[in-house]
């Protein structure tokens, strides 16, 4: 699909192990003509981890999108009122962010961006990545699976042997999920 003219908010939260996969998908969306509006949670934009330095991730995302990353609540609030996004991808979406969205807790740039975007009844695509998806986060995932305007990138157990409760999205389905969500359709969300 050609995304020319589509304004796609990309909201990154703190599942750092998937950042490189998400950035590749951002690059592909931009190559297909999408207007990328980058948003990052406080932690994803500030914390250095074994997966990389925050400033490097921010710099790469800004270079791909041609825009400054929105990393404050004040910066994210106008997204809905100004109709800045046609669709929002939350990738990676941590268990912490899933819990906040499911329970309407708006205290980060990511959760404010999602709330603000939803005021226009536009789709939100969730690319879940959490170590407690089959335990503490399961209830909140279920809540969002049953809400209007939420669509999930197909996901599976991360590693059933060493991380038996962990769930992670499959990045090869991100673009297809966005395409389907724009048509108000959900791909089969749970993979084997």
MOWOQUI-V979486 format. One line per field, one symbol per residue. ss: DSSP state (a for helix, b for strand, c for the rest). phi: phi as a letter, one per 30 degrees, with the letter a starting at -180 (. if undefined). Layout:
ss: ???
phi: ???
This chain:
ss: ccccccbbbbbbcccaaaaaaaaaaaaaaaacccbbbbbbcaaaaaccbccbcaaaaaaaaaaaaccccbccaaaaaaaaacccccbbbbbbbcaaaaaaaaccccccaaaaaaaaaacccccbbbbbbbcccccccaaaaaaaaccccbbbccbbbbbcccbbbbbbbcaaaaaaaaaaaacccccccbcc
phi: .dceidccdcccbdcddcedddddddddddddjdcdcdbbdeddcbcdbdckcedddedddddddibdddbbddddededechdbcabccbdcdeddeddddchccbbedddddededdcicdccccdaadbdcbededddeeddccdicbcdebaddaddcbdcdbbdcddceddddedddcibcdedccc
